[in-house]
Amino acid sequence: MDTSFFGCMGKRNCDRRISPRFQNHAPQKIFHVQGSSQSAEGTSFPRMYRKTGSVRSNQSSTTYGEILRFLLKPFYSAKEGWIGQTSARSQGSQQVHPIGKVQDGNIEISHSGMEQGQLLMSLDIKDAYLHVPIWPPHHRYLRFAFKNKHFQFVALPFGLSSAPRVFTKLMAATAATLRLQGISVTPYLDDLLLKANSVMRAKEDLNKAVRLLQSFGWTVNWSKSNTEPSHRMMFLGLEFDTIEQTVSLPTDKQTRIRDQVRYLITSQTTTIHKAMQVLGTMVSAIEAVPFAQIHLRPLQASILATWKGGSLSRLLSLSQQTRTALQWWLSPENLARGQSWAIPEWVVISTDASLKGWGATWDKQSAQGRWSPEEARLPINILELRAVKLALIQWEDHLRACPIRIQSDSATTVVYINRQGGTRSRAALTEARQILLWAEINSVKLSAIHIPGVSNTKADFLSRNQLDPGEWELLPETFQELVDQWGTPSIAAMASRDNRKVTRFFARCRDPLAVGVDAMTQHWQFNLAYVFPPLPMLPRVLKKIKQSLSTVITVAPYWPRRTWFSDLQEMSVAQPLRLKCRPDLLQQGPIAHHNPGLFALTGWLLRGPFGRDKD
C-alpha cells in the first residue's frame, strides 16, 4: 500500500484529526492504546505491531513526554463517564460507551437503506487501522516505552480517541467510489455491508468490490467475511432478516445477557466494573430488543449513584427495586422479540402542556384536561411528558398495536421518548418510564418528533383553554353565505370577543367591548340580528325571538324529531338555508369540531308574531 498520506487531506488536516498540537513541553492530553495484560507483559507485544510495520524502534533522544500508555484494565474517563464494554461486533473486542449517555448504537446505519427481500453480504478489512500511515513529522507524538525501549507508531493505532472518526472518513471515501460503480454498500468502521436484489448481481458486486478494495491497498479478511448472498445474515453481532424486515439478537448473545443479569440479581454485591460490563452488553442489544433502553435505566442509575469516578473495583449493592427491574432481561420472550426496521404508517398525536392544563389532538379528535393544584407546581418538562401519557390513555382503545409518533414542542419530551429515558432528571425518567411501559404493554411502537411551538397551535390552545360546548363558532365563509342571503346583522346576540361575527355583540360574561351582558336579559329590538345558540338554550332563544320585535338569523340543527323544530318552522319567514358540511365548519380557536355533520346545521330567518305585526 502507498505509505504517503492515504486518507489525509494535507498536513493541516492531519494536525487536527490525528495528533494534538504540542509545544516544547510534555503534553497534557494522554493518548491511550488499548491492550490486554497478556500482550503488554509478554515479550512479543512490540513484535506484534512491528510485524505489520505499524511500530518502529525510536533511537531519538528528544523527549516529548510519555505520550502513550497501555491500560491493563478496562479503560474509563471519570469526567466523561466512558466505560469499557464488550462490543456488538465480537465478545472479545472492547468498545467504549458513556455510562451517562446511553444512546442508540450505530446499527441503525446498517439497515437504514435496506429493502425487503434484498440479499446481503459482508466484507471485513483486516488490520484496518494499520493500513493508514501517519504523517512522518507526527510519528514522535505517538511514542511509547516498553521494557526500557522506545517505539513509535507510524500507522494509525487502535485505541486512539480520534482514530474511529479518521477511519470512518477514509471508509466514506472508499464507499463513495464503490457506489459510483453501482454497488449498494454501507460501511461501519472496517466492515462493509453489500446489498443486491438478485444472486447474480450480488456476486458481480462482490467481485467488483473486492477488486476495488484490493486496488486501494486494503486487505480483505475472508474468515470474517460473509460472501454467500443471503436474506439472513449476522452483521455487527446482530442478525438481519430482509424477508421479515427485522434485526434480532442471536441465541448465544441472548444467553450471555441472561447469564450476566442473573449473576447481578443473585449476588449480594458486585463491582462497578462488572456492573458496567453487564450494562455495556445491554447497550449493544438496544437496536435488536424493543424497549431494551428503558429497562437498562435502573442499572445505569444505580451505577451513577454509586460511582463518581475512581476505582472500578469499588463494590456496588443493588437495591431490591433495581433487582426486580432487571428480571425483565431474564425473559426469553423479551430478548427474542426482535425489532422491525420497516417504515411504519405513523399515527400522529400532537400534545402540549401549560401550567393550566394539557391538550392533545389526533386526526379529528381532541382531548384536554386541567392540572390539580399539586400538578400545577411541577416543572413544565414533567407536565409535557405527563400530557403525552394522558393523551395515550385517552385513546388507548384505538391505539393498541399501532405505531405512534408524538409531536411535541418540548425538546425534553422528544429526547426522553426517543432515547427511552435519560440521566439528567429522575422525575422526567419516571414519567417517560410510565409512557414506555404503557407502549410495551399495548404493543405500540413509539417515536417522537419536535415541532416548533408556532406549529403546535391546536394542542397549545387546548392546554390553555377549556373547550366550551356553547362557544363553537361558524366558519367565516359559511357565515358570509348567510349574509349574502339575508343581509348583514347589526348585532350578534350570543358571542364573545373571540368568535363574534359583527362589531356589536352581547357577551356571556362582562366584557368592555360588549354592548351588554347575558342576551337573555336584554331587550331585543333589532332590524336584523344573528344568533348561534348552544343547543340546550335553543328552546329559550326561540321563545325570546317569539316575544321580540326583531328579525333574527338563527343557526340551528335540522332535527325534525325535536319539539322545538315546530317553532322554527312557524317563525321562519324565508326558505331555510342548509349549510354545507365541511371538516372546519365549527371552530373554537384553531380546534375544529370532530363531527360537524352530526348537527345538520341550517340557517333560518326567524321573526316572531310581534315582528310580523310591525311589518
PLY file of the C-alpha trace (Angstrom):
ply
format ascii 1.0
element vertex 615
property float x
property float y
property float z
element edge 614
property int vertex1
property int vertex2
end_header
0.00 0.00 0.00
1.21 3.53 -0.74
2.63 4.90 2.51
2.44 8.58 1.58
-0.61 10.33 3.01
-3.50 7.94 2.46
-6.67 9.40 3.89
-5.04 12.70 4.98
-6.16 15.85 3.24
-2.80 17.54 3.67
-0.74 18.44 6.71
-3.36 20.76 8.16
-5.98 18.04 8.35
-3.53 15.59 9.89
-2.64 18.15 12.54
-6.26 18.50 13.55
-7.58 14.97 13.19
-4.77 12.62 14.14
-2.47 14.30 16.62
-2.71 17.15 19.13
-0.70 20.32 18.82
2.27 20.23 21.20
4.60 23.00 22.29
8.08 22.35 23.67
6.78 20.74 26.83
5.19 17.48 27.83
1.59 17.10 26.54
-1.35 17.48 28.88
-3.51 15.03 26.93
-2.60 11.36 27.25
-3.43 9.03 24.38
-4.37 5.52 25.45
-3.60 2.42 23.46
-5.91 -0.41 24.35
-4.27 -3.73 25.15
-4.61 -6.75 27.36
-2.31 -7.51 30.25
-1.14 -10.63 28.49
0.01 -8.77 25.39
1.59 -5.97 27.42
3.57 -8.26 29.67
4.67 -10.71 27.01
7.89 -10.04 25.14
6.03 -10.37 21.85
3.94 -7.24 22.33
6.04 -4.79 20.23
6.81 -7.61 17.81
3.05 -7.98 17.18
2.93 -4.44 15.79
6.42 -4.40 14.30
5.49 -7.44 12.25
2.89 -5.32 10.44
5.24 -2.36 10.15
2.99 -0.14 12.24
5.54 0.31 15.09
9.20 1.14 14.77
12.02 1.49 17.27
12.92 5.06 18.09
16.53 5.99 18.81
15.95 9.72 19.17
16.98 11.34 22.42
14.35 14.06 22.06
11.79 13.91 24.87
8.17 14.78 24.30
6.75 13.28 27.45
5.01 9.97 27.89
2.55 10.16 25.07
1.08 6.67 25.01
0.25 4.36 27.90
-1.01 0.81 27.90
-4.04 0.22 30.04
-4.03 -3.14 31.70
-7.60 -2.64 32.97
-10.84 -1.72 31.21
-10.45 1.96 30.44
-12.67 4.80 31.51
-12.80 8.53 31.99
-14.34 9.77 35.21
-15.14 13.12 33.63
-16.97 11.81 30.58
-18.30 8.64 32.15
-16.85 6.39 29.45
-16.75 2.70 30.22
-15.10 -0.32 28.63
-17.60 -2.87 27.38
-17.98 -5.89 25.17
-18.67 -4.73 21.65
-21.58 -5.80 19.48
-19.02 -6.92 16.94
-17.48 -9.76 18.95
-17.44 -10.90 22.50
-13.76 -10.33 22.97
-13.26 -6.88 21.48
-13.57 -3.75 23.56
-15.57 -0.64 22.81
-16.37 2.49 24.78
-19.79 3.77 25.78
-20.58 6.73 28.01
-22.33 5.47 31.11
-24.15 8.76 31.44
-25.05 8.92 27.77
-26.59 5.59 26.79
-27.91 6.10 23.28
-28.92 4.03 20.30
-25.94 2.39 18.64
-24.90 2.72 15.03
-26.60 -0.49 13.93
-29.42 1.62 12.50
-26.94 2.84 9.90
-26.78 -0.70 8.56
-30.49 -1.24 7.94
-31.45 2.34 7.07
-31.03 1.61 3.36
-32.26 -1.98 3.36
-35.23 -3.05 1.28
-37.45 -6.04 1.82
-36.14 -9.17 0.13
-32.63 -7.86 -0.56
-29.65 -10.22 -0.50
-26.86 -9.40 1.93
-23.11 -9.97 2.03
-20.32 -8.51 4.14
-16.61 -7.84 3.82
-14.22 -7.36 6.73
-10.97 -5.43 6.33
-8.01 -7.00 8.10
-5.87 -4.83 10.41
-7.86 -1.89 9.17
-6.30 0.96 11.14
-2.79 -0.30 10.45
-3.31 0.40 6.74
-3.39 4.12 7.47
0.05 5.79 7.71
0.71 8.75 9.97
2.33 11.85 8.57
6.06 11.30 9.35
6.66 14.53 11.36
3.90 13.35 13.72
5.35 9.91 14.47
7.03 11.41 17.52
3.65 12.22 19.06
2.75 8.53 19.06
5.73 7.22 21.01
5.67 4.82 23.91
8.17 2.98 26.07
8.20 -0.78 26.58
10.83 -2.67 28.61
13.10 0.39 28.58
12.89 0.67 24.81
11.22 3.47 22.87
8.84 2.82 19.99
6.60 4.98 17.85
3.57 4.27 15.70
3.91 5.00 12.01
0.36 3.81 11.29
-2.96 4.72 12.87
-3.04 2.89 16.24
-6.02 1.16 17.78
-7.34 2.89 20.88
-6.51 6.44 19.79
-9.58 8.56 20.55
-9.60 10.22 17.13
-8.90 7.00 15.21
-12.52 5.85 14.64
-13.53 9.22 13.19
-10.46 9.38 10.94
-11.00 5.83 9.72
-14.72 6.44 9.17
-13.83 9.40 6.93
-11.48 7.19 4.93
-14.10 4.47 4.53
-16.67 7.07 3.45
-14.41 7.94 0.52
-13.93 4.25 -0.25
-17.68 3.61 -0.09
-18.33 6.57 -2.40
-16.06 5.02 -5.02
-17.88 1.69 -4.69
-21.25 3.40 -5.07
-20.05 5.13 -8.23
-19.54 1.61 -9.58
-23.20 0.82 -8.87
-22.57 -1.15 -5.67
-25.00 -0.67 -2.79
-22.73 -0.58 0.25
-22.93 0.56 3.87
-19.64 0.89 5.77
-19.24 0.62 9.53
-15.59 1.10 10.52
-13.79 -1.89 8.97
-16.97 -3.78 7.97
-18.78 -3.32 4.66
-22.36 -4.46 4.11
-23.24 -5.17 0.47
-26.86 -5.31 -0.73
-28.28 -6.56 -4.01
-31.63 -7.63 -5.45
-30.51 -10.83 -7.19
-27.91 -13.55 -6.70
-26.19 -12.75 -9.98
-25.97 -9.04 -9.18
-24.77 -9.83 -5.65
-21.85 -11.93 -6.89
-20.92 -9.35 -9.52
-20.93 -6.59 -6.89
-18.87 -8.72 -4.51
-16.16 -9.41 -7.08
-16.10 -5.79 -8.14
-15.90 -4.58 -4.52
-13.04 -6.95 -3.67
-11.03 -5.83 -6.70
-11.53 -2.18 -5.84
-10.66 -2.65 -2.17
-7.50 -4.55 -3.02
-6.53 -1.92 -5.58
-6.79 0.68 -2.79
-4.43 -1.39 -0.65
-6.97 -2.85 1.77
-6.65 -6.49 2.81
-9.88 -8.50 2.98
-10.25 -10.79 5.99
-12.01 -13.72 4.35
-12.53 -15.65 7.58
-14.71 -12.85 8.97
-16.49 -12.02 5.71
-19.84 -13.40 4.51
-19.54 -13.83 0.76
-22.59 -16.02 0.12
-25.69 -13.91 -0.71
-28.42 -14.48 1.86
-31.63 -12.92 3.16
-30.45 -13.59 6.72
-27.01 -12.63 7.89
-25.02 -11.82 11.00
-23.56 -8.32 10.86
-22.04 -6.33 13.73
-23.11 -9.07 16.13
-26.81 -8.93 15.19
-28.99 -10.99 12.87
-30.62 -9.18 9.95
-33.59 -10.66 8.08
-34.65 -8.82 4.93
-37.71 -11.02 4.37
-39.24 -10.25 7.76
-37.53 -6.83 7.85
-36.22 -7.42 11.36
-32.99 -7.21 13.32
-32.66 -9.53 16.30
-30.21 -10.89 18.87
-28.54 -14.21 18.07
-29.31 -17.00 20.52
-25.84 -17.09 22.07
-25.99 -13.38 22.85
-29.41 -13.78 24.45
-27.99 -16.50 26.68
-24.98 -14.37 27.59
-27.17 -11.44 28.62
-29.40 -13.65 30.77
-26.36 -15.21 32.47
-24.82 -11.82 33.22
-28.07 -10.36 34.56
-28.76 -13.45 36.65
-25.32 -13.02 38.23
-26.14 -9.42 39.21
-29.53 -10.34 40.65
-28.25 -13.23 42.75
-25.07 -11.53 44.02
-25.23 -9.64 47.29
-22.65 -7.19 45.98
-20.72 -6.76 42.77
-18.05 -4.42 41.48
-18.63 -1.30 39.43
-16.55 -2.92 36.72
-18.79 -5.99 36.49
-21.96 -3.88 36.53
-20.56 -1.74 33.72
-19.78 -4.84 31.68
-23.38 -6.00 32.01
-24.65 -2.52 31.16
-22.44 -2.47 28.08
-23.86 -5.77 26.88
-27.37 -4.39 27.37
-26.45 -1.30 25.32
-25.30 -3.49 22.44
-28.80 -5.04 22.35
-30.73 -1.76 22.06
-31.19 -1.91 18.28
-32.44 -5.50 18.37
-34.59 -5.63 21.51
-37.70 -3.44 21.78
-37.77 -1.31 24.95
-34.31 -2.51 25.99
-33.16 1.03 26.64
-35.80 1.87 29.25
-35.15 -1.44 31.02
-31.41 -0.81 31.39
-32.00 2.59 33.02
-32.39 1.23 36.59
-28.95 -0.41 36.44
-27.46 2.70 34.86
-28.96 4.88 37.62
-27.57 2.58 40.32
-24.07 2.81 38.88
-24.25 6.59 38.53
-25.47 6.96 42.10
-22.54 4.94 43.48
-19.62 5.63 41.18
-18.32 9.18 40.81
-15.05 8.16 39.21
-12.03 6.40 40.62
-11.51 2.69 41.09
-13.75 0.32 39.16
-13.22 -2.31 41.83
-15.48 -0.41 44.20
-18.37 -2.54 45.47
-21.93 -1.93 44.33
-25.03 -3.18 46.13
-28.16 -3.16 44.00
-31.46 -2.25 45.62
-34.35 -4.68 45.59
-36.19 -2.34 43.23
-33.32 -2.50 40.74
-33.09 -6.29 41.04
-36.81 -6.54 40.33
-36.47 -4.29 37.30
-33.64 -6.45 35.95
-35.94 -9.50 35.93
-37.23 -8.25 32.58
-33.93 -9.28 30.98
-34.35 -12.89 32.09
-37.39 -13.43 29.87
-36.50 -15.27 26.62
-39.59 -13.73 25.02
-38.34 -10.20 25.63
-34.87 -10.81 24.21
-36.00 -12.87 21.21
-38.69 -10.47 20.01
-36.55 -8.54 17.54
-37.08 -5.06 16.11
-38.74 -4.28 12.81
-36.95 -1.80 10.58
-39.85 -1.48 8.15
-41.08 2.11 7.80
-44.42 2.26 9.65
-47.51 4.29 8.86
-47.45 6.51 11.91
-50.49 7.54 13.91
-49.61 11.15 14.70
-50.63 12.67 18.05
-49.80 16.28 18.92
-49.52 17.18 22.61
-48.79 20.27 24.66
-48.92 21.40 28.26
-49.19 24.69 30.09
-49.35 25.48 33.79
-53.16 25.37 33.45
-53.62 22.01 31.77
-52.83 19.74 28.86
-54.13 19.27 25.36
-53.79 16.75 22.55
-55.09 16.22 19.04
-55.27 13.09 16.91
-56.86 13.07 13.49
-60.15 14.92 14.10
-60.21 14.09 17.80
-59.15 16.37 20.63
-58.59 15.80 24.34
-57.72 18.07 27.23
-57.65 18.32 30.99
-56.81 20.62 33.89
-53.99 20.12 36.36
-54.61 19.66 40.05
-53.05 22.30 42.35
-50.25 19.84 43.14
-49.57 19.09 39.46
-49.58 22.77 38.53
-46.47 23.24 40.70
-44.46 20.64 38.75
-41.77 21.70 36.24
-43.14 22.27 32.75
-40.96 19.47 31.28
-42.66 16.97 33.60
-46.08 18.31 32.61
-45.19 17.96 28.91
-44.36 14.28 29.43
-47.49 13.78 31.50
-49.56 15.29 28.69
-48.26 12.55 26.39
-49.19 9.86 28.90
-52.71 11.22 29.41
-53.29 11.53 25.66
-52.27 7.91 25.10
-54.56 6.74 27.90
-57.41 8.84 26.49
-57.36 6.96 23.16
-55.95 3.68 24.42
-58.69 1.50 22.91
-57.94 2.88 19.43
-54.15 2.87 19.63
-53.29 -0.71 20.56
-50.65 -2.27 18.28
-50.31 1.00 16.34
-47.06 2.81 15.54
-47.45 6.20 17.24
-45.46 9.35 16.59
-45.75 12.08 19.20
-45.41 15.67 18.02
-44.26 17.98 20.80
-42.63 21.38 21.10
-40.76 20.15 24.19
-37.21 19.01 23.41
-37.07 17.12 26.71
-40.19 15.13 25.82
-38.78 14.19 22.42
-35.41 13.13 23.83
-36.81 11.13 26.76
-39.19 9.23 24.47
-36.75 8.54 21.65
-33.88 7.63 23.98
-36.24 5.84 26.35
-35.28 7.89 29.37
-32.21 9.84 30.42
-29.92 10.68 33.32
-30.45 14.42 33.81
-33.79 14.27 35.60
-35.04 11.39 37.71
-38.56 12.87 37.64
-38.53 13.03 33.84
-37.23 9.45 33.72
-40.13 8.33 35.93
-42.68 9.98 33.62
-41.01 8.60 30.49
-40.88 5.12 32.02
-44.65 5.15 32.56
-45.17 6.17 28.92
-42.86 3.48 27.57
-44.24 0.73 29.80
-47.71 1.66 28.51
-46.38 1.35 24.96
-44.81 -2.04 25.71
-47.99 -3.42 27.30
-50.10 -2.21 24.36
-47.61 -3.41 21.69
-47.06 0.13 20.47
-44.01 1.31 18.55
-43.42 4.79 19.93
-41.47 7.67 18.47
-41.38 11.43 18.99
-40.56 14.40 16.81
-40.02 18.03 17.71
-42.18 20.72 16.11
-41.95 24.48 16.67
-44.42 25.92 19.14
-45.98 28.10 16.42
-46.88 24.91 14.55
-48.45 23.26 17.59
-51.34 25.70 17.88
-54.17 23.23 18.40
-52.64 21.33 21.30
-51.41 24.61 22.77
-54.92 26.08 22.63
-56.36 23.01 24.33
-53.78 23.20 27.11
-54.67 26.81 27.90
-58.39 26.99 27.13
-61.22 24.72 28.16
-63.39 23.78 25.18
-66.87 25.15 25.77
-69.80 23.34 24.11
-71.52 26.71 23.80
-68.65 28.55 22.14
-68.45 26.84 18.76
-68.36 29.46 16.02
-69.41 29.19 12.42
-66.75 29.21 9.74
-66.43 32.81 8.40
-67.04 31.67 4.80
-70.25 29.93 5.86
-71.41 32.97 7.83
-70.84 35.06 4.71
-73.27 32.82 2.82
-75.95 33.76 5.35
-75.08 37.44 4.94
-75.29 37.16 1.16
-78.69 35.55 1.53
-80.32 37.84 4.10
-78.07 40.83 4.80
-75.55 41.90 7.45
-76.76 41.65 11.07
-76.35 44.70 13.28
-75.56 42.62 16.38
-74.58 39.11 17.48
-76.89 38.13 20.33
-74.66 35.40 21.82
-70.94 35.78 21.21
-67.55 36.63 22.68
-64.78 38.92 21.57
-63.02 35.88 20.06
-65.88 34.48 17.97
-68.07 37.49 17.21
-69.04 37.88 13.57
-70.01 41.56 13.78
-68.72 44.51 15.81
-71.58 44.74 18.32
-72.34 41.73 20.50
-73.89 40.56 23.75
-71.38 38.65 25.88
-71.97 35.87 28.36
-69.60 37.48 30.87
-68.65 41.08 31.50
-66.56 42.43 28.63
-65.73 46.11 27.98
-66.13 45.53 24.23
-69.65 44.11 24.56
-72.78 46.25 24.38
-74.36 44.14 27.09
-74.09 41.00 29.21
-76.43 37.98 29.04
-78.51 38.30 25.90
-81.50 36.61 27.55
-81.92 39.57 29.92
-81.58 42.22 27.19
-84.36 43.85 25.20
-84.28 42.57 21.62
-85.41 45.13 19.10
-83.17 44.97 16.05
-83.78 45.15 12.34
-81.56 42.13 11.87
-79.65 40.13 14.50
-77.58 36.95 14.43
-77.59 34.12 16.96
-75.96 30.69 17.09
-77.11 29.47 20.50
-75.82 26.48 22.48
-78.11 23.54 21.80
-79.53 23.33 25.37
-80.53 27.01 25.16
-82.25 26.80 21.76
-85.83 26.48 23.12
-85.35 29.58 25.33
-83.85 31.54 22.43
-86.79 30.66 20.18
-89.15 31.86 22.89
-87.17 35.11 23.17
-87.41 35.68 19.41
-91.14 34.97 19.50
-91.60 37.70 22.14
-89.38 40.31 20.43
-89.78 42.69 17.55
-86.57 41.53 15.86
-85.74 39.58 12.76
-83.01 37.08 13.63
-80.71 34.93 11.51
-80.60 31.76 13.58
-78.30 28.77 13.13
-79.85 25.55 14.44
-79.80 21.80 13.70
-82.25 20.40 11.19
-83.73 17.89 13.64
-87.45 17.36 12.91
-87.77 14.94 15.86
-87.18 17.67 18.41
-90.18 19.53 19.83
-88.67 22.96 19.12
-88.47 22.18 15.37
-92.13 23.20 15.03
-91.28 26.64 16.43
-88.54 27.03 13.83
-90.96 26.28 11.03
-93.64 28.51 12.49
-91.38 31.59 12.80
-89.47 31.08 9.55
-90.07 33.88 7.04
-87.78 32.52 4.30
-86.67 29.23 2.85
-84.15 27.66 5.30
-80.55 27.51 4.06
-78.85 24.15 4.64
-75.21 24.82 5.49
-72.65 22.84 3.54
-70.91 20.38 5.84
-67.13 20.61 5.85
-64.47 19.47 8.37
-63.81 23.02 9.60
-67.45 24.14 9.73
-67.39 24.58 13.52
-64.36 26.02 15.27
-63.06 27.08 18.65
-59.82 28.90 18.12
-57.69 26.53 16.00
-59.77 23.48 17.02
-62.36 22.14 14.61
-65.32 20.08 15.81
-64.63 16.40 15.10
-68.13 15.69 13.69
-69.98 18.80 12.47
-72.17 16.71 10.17
-73.96 15.36 13.24
-75.93 18.61 13.62
-77.12 19.09 10.03
-76.84 22.83 10.67
-79.29 25.09 8.91
-79.69 28.85 8.66
-83.15 30.17 9.49
-84.54 33.67 9.09
-86.92 33.95 12.05
-89.42 36.55 13.10
-91.98 36.36 15.90
-95.66 37.41 15.61
-94.94 40.85 17.09
-92.30 41.47 14.47
-94.74 40.47 11.74
-97.38 42.82 13.14
-94.77 45.59 12.93
-94.36 44.92 9.24
0 1
1 2
2 3
3 4
4 5
5 6
6 7
7 8
8 9
9 10
10 11
11 12
12 13
13 14
14 15
15 16
16 17
17 18
18 19
19 20
20 21
21 22
22 23
23 24
24 25
25 26
26 27
27 28
28 29
29 30
30 31
31 32
32 33
33 34
34 35
35 36
36 37
37 38
38 39
39 40
40 41
41 42
42 43
43 44
44 45
45 46
46 47
47 48
48 49
49 50
50 51
51 52
52 53
53 54
54 55
55 56
56 57
57 58
58 59
59 60
60 61
61 62
62 63
63 64
64 65
65 66
66 67
67 68
68 69
69 70
70 71
71 72
72 73
73 74
74 75
75 76
76 77
77 78
78 79
79 80
80 81
81 82
82 83
83 84
84 85
85 86
86 87
87 88
88 89
89 90
90 91
91 92
92 93
93 94
94 95
95 96
96 97
97 98
98 99
99 100
100 101
101 102
102 103
103 104
104 105
105 106
106 107
107 108
108 109
109 110
110 111
111 112
112 113
113 114
114 115
115 116
116 117
117 118
118 119
119 120
120 121
121 122
122 123
123 124
124 125
125 126
126 127
127 128
128 129
129 130
130 131
131 132
132 133
133 134
134 135
135 136
136 137
137 138
138 139
139 140
140 141
141 142
142 143
143 144
144 145
145 146
146 147
147 148
148 149
149 150
150 151
151 152
152 153
153 154
154 155
155 156
156 157
157 158
158 159
159 160
160 161
161 162
162 163
163 164
164 165
165 166
166 167
167 168
168 169
169 170
170 171
171 172
172 173
173 174
174 175
175 176
176 177
177 178
178 179
179 180
180 181
181 182
182 183
183 184
184 185
185 186
186 187
187 188
188 189
189 190
190 191
191 192
192 193
193 194
194 195
195 196
196 197
197 198
198 199
199 200
200 201
201 202
202 203
203 204
204 205
205 206
206 207
207 208
208 209
209 210
210 211
211 212
212 213
213 214
214 215
215 216
216 217
217 218
218 219
219 220
220 221
221 222
222 223
223 224
224 225
225 226
226 227
227 228
228 229
229 230
230 231
231 232
232 233
233 234
234 235
235 236
236 237
237 238
238 239
239 240
240 241
241 242
242 243
243 244
244 245
245 246
246 247
247 248
248 249
249 250
250 251
251 252
252 253
253 254
254 255
255 256
256 257
257 258
258 259
259 260
260 261
261 262
262 263
263 264
264 265
265 266
266 267
267 268
268 269
269 270
270 271
271 272
272 273
273 274
274 275
275 276
276 277
277 278
278 279
279 280
280 281
281 282
282 283
283 284
284 285
285 286
286 287
287 288
288 289
289 290
290 291
291 292
292 293
293 294
294 295
295 296
296 297
297 298
298 299
299 300
300 301
301 302
302 303
303 304
304 305
305 306
306 307
307 308
308 309
309 310
310 311
311 312
312 313
313 314
314 315
315 316
316 317
317 318
318 319
319 320
320 321
321 322
322 323
323 324
324 325
325 326
326 327
327 328
328 329
329 330
330 331
331 332
332 333
333 334
334 335
335 336
336 337
337 338
338 339
339 340
340 341
341 342
342 343
343 344
344 345
345 346
346 347
347 348
348 349
349 350
350 351
351 352
352 353
353 354
354 355
355 356
356 357
357 358
358 359
359 360
360 361
361 362
362 363
363 364
364 365
365 366
366 367
367 368
368 369
369 370
370 371
371 372
372 373
373 374
374 375
375 376
376 377
377 378
378 379
379 380
380 381
381 382
382 383
383 384
384 385
385 386
386 387
387 388
388 389
389 390
390 391
391 392
392 393
393 394
394 395
395 396
396 397
397 398
398 399
399 400
400 401
401 402
402 403
403 404
404 405
405 406
406 407
407 408
408 409
409 410
410 411
411 412
412 413
413 414
414 415
415 416
416 417
417 418
418 419
419 420
420 421
421 422
422 423
423 424
424 425
425 426
426 427
427 428
428 429
429 430
430 431
431 432
432 433
433 434
434 435
435 436
436 437
437 438
438 439
439 440
440 441
441 442
442 443
443 444
444 445
445 446
446 447
447 448
448 449
449 450
450 451
451 452
452 453
453 454
454 455
455 456
456 457
457 458
458 459
459 460
460 461
461 462
462 463
463 464
464 465
465 466
466 467
467 468
468 469
469 470
470 471
471 472
472 473
473 474
474 475
475 476
476 477
477 478
478 479
479 480
480 481
481 482
482 483
483 484
484 485
485 486
486 487
487 488
488 489
489 490
490 491
491 492
492 493
493 494
494 495
495 496
496 497
497 498
498 499
499 500
500 501
501 502
502 503
503 504
504 505
505 506
506 507
507 508
508 509
509 510
510 511
511 512
512 513
513 514
514 515
515 516
516 517
517 518
518 519
519 520
520 521
521 522
522 523
523 524
524 525
525 526
526 527
527 528
528 529
529 530
530 531
531 532
532 533
533 534
534 535
535 536
536 537
537 538
538 539
539 540
540 541
541 542
542 543
543 544
544 545
545 546
546 547
547 548
548 549
549 550
550 551
551 552
552 553
553 554
554 555
555 556
556 557
557 558
558 559
559 560
560 561
561 562
562 563
563 564
564 565
565 566
566 567
567 568
568 569
569 570
570 571
571 572
572 573
573 574
574 575
575 576
576 577
577 578
578 579
579 580
580 581
581 582
582 583
583 584
584 585
585 586
586 587
587 588
588 589
589 590
590 591
591 592
592 593
593 594
594 595
595 596
596 597
597 598
598 599
599 600
600 601
601 602
602 603
603 604
604 605
605 606
606 607
607 608
608 609
609 610
610 611
611 612
612 613
613 614
